[in-house]
Amino acid sequence: MWIPIRRLVFFASLTLCVWMIMPPAAGAAKAPERRDVVVMKNGDRITGKIKKLDHGQLYIEPPYVVAPIPVDWLQVERIESTAKFQLEMSGGKRLVGTIQKVQTKENPNQDFVIENGGVETRVRAIDVVAFQSQKSNFWRQLKGSVNLGASYVSGSTATSVNLDADTSYNSTKYQIGAALSSNYSNQSGANSSNRQDLSSVSSLYLSRHAFVGSFLDFLTSDQQSLDLRQTYGGGYGRYFIRTNNTEFSWLGGLVFVKEAYSPQSGMNPKDHNLEGLLELNYDWFRFNTSELSTNFQLFPGISDSGRVRSNLNASYSINFTHDIVLRLNLFDTFDNRPPENALKNQFGISTTFGLTF
C-alpha cells in the first residue's frame, strides 16, 4: 500500500505544479492597447496599464518598462481607466466595474468611483483594500507562487529538498485555492524522511464578512509513520479584520478523517474519525516588501473522544523584486494520541527561493 500512495501524492503534486504554471490557451484575439492614467499627489503623471492594488500598493505598467511599477496607494491623487476590475472593500463588499479616483471638494468621502452597466457606486479610496484587472479567462486570473530550497553537507552526505507551491482564484462570489508542501531529507547511514501535504480550501461568500468554506487535505509523513491521512470537511467562517495591511479570519466546522499508518507503527488507531475544526488565518504585509502568513488548525476528536490534533503553517516572505521572493517556512503537526511507535509531533523549518505570479 505504501508505494501506490506515495506515487499518488507525487503525481498529484506534479499535476498541481504544472497546472499553476500552464500558460493560457493560444488563439485568443489580442486586446487593443489601453492607456490608464495615474496622477500622484506631488504632480507626477504616469501613463500605462493599471494592473492591481495589492498590499497597499498600486501597480502600473508603462510601455517602456519590463515590470509593473508599485506606488503608494495613499499618495495617489487621481486615476483614470477604461478597464474592468474586481474590487474588494475593507467592509467586505466586492464589486466589478471600471474605476476612477477623482477630486471631490464637496464630498471627500466619495472620491473613488466604480461604474458597471450604467450603475455608479462611490466609496472612499482608503476603503478600497484590493483590486485586480478582470482577465479574459480562468488561467490568467490565477495568482500564487512556486518556491524551492535545497541543501547538501559533504561530510555527512546529508541532503534536503523543500518545495512549496500555492495558487488561488478569486471572484466577487467565491474563492478557490490549492497548496503543496513537500519536504525530503536523507543522510548517509540513516533512514530518509519524507513529508508531503497537498490541500485545497474553497470559500463561498455569504455576506460582506461571512462565508462558508470547504476543506480538503492529504498528508503523508515518515516521522509520524503516516501512510496517508485524508481530511474532508468544512464549516462557517467570518473575517475579524480586513485592511490594506492585515487580514484575520476564523472558520469553525466538522471534518471526516480517514487514516492509514505504516505496519511498523505498532498499533493502528481508528481508520475513520469525525472531528471538529477550528481554523485561524492571519496575514500581515508591509506594502509588497514583506509578508507574514499564519494558518492554525485544531481538530478535537468527536468519534475518537479525547484525541486532539493540530497543524501550524507559517511563513515570512521578503520580496526582492515584484515577483522574486525569499521565504522562511515553518510547519508543526501534532497528535496527542498517535500509534505507540510514532512521534506525537513533527516540526520543521526551511528556507526557499521562488517566484510569484
C-alpha positions in Angstrom: 0.0 0.0 0.0 3.0 2.4 0.7 4.3 2.7 -2.8 1.0 3.3 -4.6 0.0 6.0 -2.1 3.4 7.8 -2.4 3.0 7.7 -6.2 -0.5 9.1 -5.9 0.7 12.0 -3.8 3.7 12.6 -6.1 1.7 12.7 -9.3 -0.9 14.9 -7.7 1.8 17.3 -6.6 3.4 17.3 -10.1 -0.1 17.9 -11.6 -0.6 20.9 -9.3 2.7 22.5 -10.2 2.1 22.1 -14.0 -1.5 23.4 -13.6 -0.2 26.5 -11.8 2.4 27.5 -14.4 0.5 26.4 -17.5 0.1 29.3 -20.0 -3.3 30.3 -21.3 -4.5 28.7 -24.5 -3.4 30.3 -27.7 -5.6 31.7 -30.3 -7.4 34.5 -28.3 -7.5 37.8 -30.1 -5.1 40.4 -28.7 -6.8 43.1 -26.8 -6.1 46.7 -28.0 -3.6 48.6 -26.1 -5.1 50.8 -23.4 -3.6 53.8 -21.6 -4.6 54.3 -18.0 -3.5 57.5 -16.2 -2.2 57.8 -12.6 -1.5 61.2 -11.1 0.3 61.4 -7.8 -0.2 64.0 -5.1 3.2 65.6 -5.9 2.1 66.1 -9.5 3.9 63.2 -11.2 1.8 61.7 -14.0 2.2 58.0 -15.1 0.6 56.6 -18.2 0.3 52.8 -18.8 -1.7 49.8 -17.7 -3.1 49.6 -14.2 -2.5 46.0 -13.1 -3.8 45.8 -9.5 -4.0 47.2 -6.0 -2.3 44.8 -3.6 -0.8 45.2 -0.1 -1.3 49.0 -0.1 0.5 49.5 -3.5 -0.9 50.3 -6.9 0.8 48.6 -9.8 1.0 50.4 -13.1 3.0 49.3 -16.2 4.1 52.0 -18.6 5.0 50.8 -22.1 8.7 51.5 -21.6 9.3 49.2 -18.5 9.6 45.4 -18.2 7.7 45.0 -15.0 4.8 47.0 -13.2 5.9 49.9 -11.0 4.5 49.9 -7.5 3.4 53.2 -5.9 1.9 54.0 -2.5 -1.9 53.9 -2.8 -2.3 56.7 -0.2 -0.2 59.0 -2.4 -2.3 58.6 -5.5 -4.3 61.8 -6.3 -6.3 60.7 -9.4 -6.6 57.7 -11.7 -8.5 57.1 -15.0 -9.0 53.7 -16.6 -11.4 52.1 -19.1 -10.6 48.6 -17.9 -12.8 46.4 -15.7 -11.5 45.4 -12.3 -12.6 43.1 -9.4 -12.5 45.1 -6.2 -12.7 44.3 -2.5 -13.6 46.9 0.2 -12.5 47.0 3.8 -16.1 46.3 4.9 -16.1 43.1 2.8 -18.1 44.3 -0.2 -17.0 43.0 -3.6 -17.6 44.8 -6.8 -16.8 44.6 -10.5 -16.5 47.6 -12.9 -14.4 50.4 -14.3 -12.7 52.7 -11.8 -11.8 56.3 -11.3 -10.3 58.2 -8.4 -11.5 61.8 -8.6 -11.2 65.1 -6.6 -14.5 65.9 -4.8 -14.3 69.0 -2.7 -18.0 68.7 -1.8 -17.8 65.2 -0.5 -14.2 63.8 0.0 -15.7 60.6 1.3 -16.8 59.7 -2.2 -13.6 60.1 -4.1 -13.5 56.7 -5.7 -16.0 55.8 -8.5 -16.9 52.3 -9.7 -19.2 52.0 -12.7 -20.8 48.8 -14.1 -23.6 48.6 -16.6 -24.6 52.3 -16.1 -24.7 51.9 -12.3 -22.3 54.1 -10.4 -21.0 53.4 -6.9 -19.0 55.9 -4.9 -16.8 55.0 -1.9 -13.7 56.3 -0.1 -10.5 55.4 -1.8 -9.0 54.5 1.6 -11.6 51.8 2.0 -10.5 50.0 -1.2 -8.4 47.1 0.1 -7.5 45.4 -3.2 -8.4 45.1 -6.9 -7.1 43.4 -9.9 -7.9 43.6 -13.6 -10.6 41.2 -14.8 -8.8 38.8 -17.1 -10.1 37.2 -20.2 -10.0 33.6 -18.9 -9.6 31.4 -15.8 -5.9 30.8 -16.2 -4.9 34.4 -16.4 -6.9 35.2 -13.2 -4.8 32.8 -11.1 -2.2 34.1 -8.7 0.2 32.2 -6.5 3.9 31.2 -6.0 6.4 28.4 -6.5 9.3 28.1 -4.0 12.2 25.7 -3.9 15.0 25.2 -1.4 17.9 22.6 -1.2 21.0 21.9 0.9 23.9 19.4 0.9 26.6 18.7 3.5 29.6 16.8 2.2 30.9 15.3 5.5 27.7 13.6 6.4 26.3 13.4 2.9 23.1 15.0 4.2 20.7 16.4 1.7 17.4 18.1 1.9 14.9 19.4 -0.6 11.9 21.6 0.1 9.1 22.5 -2.4 6.2 24.9 -1.6 3.6 26.0 -4.1 0.2 27.6 -3.9 -2.4 29.1 -6.2 -5.8 30.7 -5.9 -8.6 32.1 -8.0 -10.8 34.9 -6.7 -14.1 36.2 -7.9 -16.7 38.5 -6.3 -18.7 35.5 -5.1 -16.2 32.8 -4.2 -12.5 31.9 -3.8 -10.7 28.6 -4.5 -7.2 27.7 -3.7 -4.7 24.8 -3.5 -1.3 24.4 -1.8 1.5 21.9 -1.8 4.3 21.4 0.8 6.9 18.7 0.1 9.9 18.1 2.4 12.6 15.4 1.7 15.7 14.8 3.7 18.4 12.0 3.6 21.6 11.3 5.4 24.2 8.6 4.9 23.6 5.7 7.4 20.2 6.9 8.4 16.7 6.5 7.1 15.3 9.1 4.7 12.4 11.3 5.9 9.6 12.5 3.7 6.6 14.7 4.4 4.1 15.8 1.7 1.0 17.8 2.2 -1.5 18.6 -0.5 -4.5 20.7 0.4 -7.4 22.7 -1.1 -9.6 25.4 0.5 -12.7 27.0 -1.1 -14.9 29.8 0.2 -18.4 30.9 -0.9 -19.1 34.4 0.3 -22.5 34.8 2.1 -22.2 38.5 3.0 -19.5 41.1 3.5 -17.9 39.4 6.5 -19.3 35.8 6.4 -18.5 32.8 4.3 -18.9 29.0 4.1 -15.7 27.1 3.4 -14.7 23.6 2.3 -11.5 21.9 3.4 -9.5 19.0 1.8 -6.1 17.8 2.9 -3.9 14.8 2.0 -0.8 14.3 4.3 2.0 11.7 4.4 4.8 11.7 7.0 7.6 9.2 7.7 8.3 10.6 11.1 4.7 10.0 12.2 4.5 6.6 10.4 1.6 8.0 8.4 1.0 6.4 5.0 -1.9 8.8 4.2 -4.3 11.0 6.2 -7.3 12.1 4.2 -9.4 15.0 5.6 -12.7 16.2 4.2 -14.9 18.9 5.7 -15.9 22.5 6.0 -17.9 25.0 8.0 -18.8 28.6 8.6 -16.4 31.5 8.9 -16.0 35.2 9.3 -13.4 38.0 8.9 -12.3 39.8 12.0 -10.1 42.3 10.3 -9.5 43.2 6.6 -7.4 46.3 5.8 -4.6 47.3 3.4 -2.1 45.6 5.6 -3.9 43.0 7.8 -6.3 40.1 7.3 -7.6 37.9 10.1 -10.4 35.3 9.8 -11.7 32.2 11.5 -13.5 29.0 10.3 -15.4 26.5 12.5 -17.0 23.2 11.4 -16.6 19.4 11.1 -14.2 17.1 9.2 -14.2 13.4 8.3 -10.8 11.8 8.6 -9.5 8.6 7.1 -6.1 7.4 8.2 -3.7 4.6 7.2 -0.5 4.1 9.2 2.6 2.1 8.2 2.9 -1.5 9.6 5.9 -0.5 11.8 3.8 1.9 13.7 2.9 -0.8 16.2 -0.8 -0.2 16.5 -3.4 1.4 14.4 -5.9 4.0 15.7 -9.4 4.1 14.2 -9.3 4.3 10.4 -12.3 6.7 10.3 -13.0 9.5 12.6 -15.3 12.5 12.9 -13.5 15.6 14.3 -14.3 19.2 15.0 -12.5 22.0 13.1 -11.3 25.4 14.3 -9.1 27.3 11.8 -7.4 30.7 12.2 -5.8 32.6 9.4 -3.7 35.7 9.9 -1.8 37.7 7.2 0.2 40.9 7.8 2.0 42.7 5.0 4.0 45.8 4.6 3.5 47.2 1.1 4.8 44.4 -1.1 8.2 44.1 0.6 7.4 41.6 3.3 4.5 39.4 4.4 3.8 37.2 7.5 1.2 34.5 6.9 0.0 32.1 9.6 -2.5 29.2 9.4 -3.5 27.2 12.6 -5.9 24.3 12.6 -7.3 22.5 15.7 -9.1 19.1 15.3 -10.7 17.9 18.6 -11.9 14.3 18.4 -15.6 13.6 18.3 -16.0 9.9 17.5 -12.5 9.3 19.0 -13.1 11.3 22.2 -10.0 12.7 23.9 -7.8 12.8 20.8 -6.6 16.2 19.7 -4.7 17.1 16.6 -3.3 20.4 15.3 -1.5 21.8 12.3 0.5 25.0 12.2 1.9 26.5 8.9 3.6 29.9 9.0 5.9 31.8 6.5 7.7 35.1 6.4 8.4 36.4 2.9 10.8 39.1 1.7 10.2 40.3 -1.9 13.4 41.3 -3.7 11.5 42.4 -6.9 7.9 42.3 -8.0 8.0 38.5 -8.4 11.1 37.1 -6.8 10.7 36.0 -3.1 12.9 34.7 -0.3 10.7 32.8 2.2 11.2 31.3 5.7 8.8 28.5 6.3 7.7 26.7 9.5 5.4 23.8 10.0 4.3 21.8 13.0 2.0 18.7 13.1 0.8 17.4 16.5 -1.2 14.4 17.6 -1.7 13.7 21.3 -2.6 10.0 20.7 -0.6 8.6 17.8 0.4 4.9 17.4 2.9 3.7 20.0 5.9 3.8 17.7 5.1 7.1 16.0 6.0 10.6 17.1 3.5 12.9 18.6 5.0 15.9 17.0 6.8 16.7 13.7 8.4 20.2 13.4 10.3 21.7 10.5 11.9 25.0 9.3 13.1 25.6 5.8 14.3 28.5 3.6 13.1 28.7 0.0 13.6 30.9 -3.0 10.9 31.3 -5.6 8.6 33.2 -8.0 5.2 34.7 -7.6 2.6 35.1 -10.4 
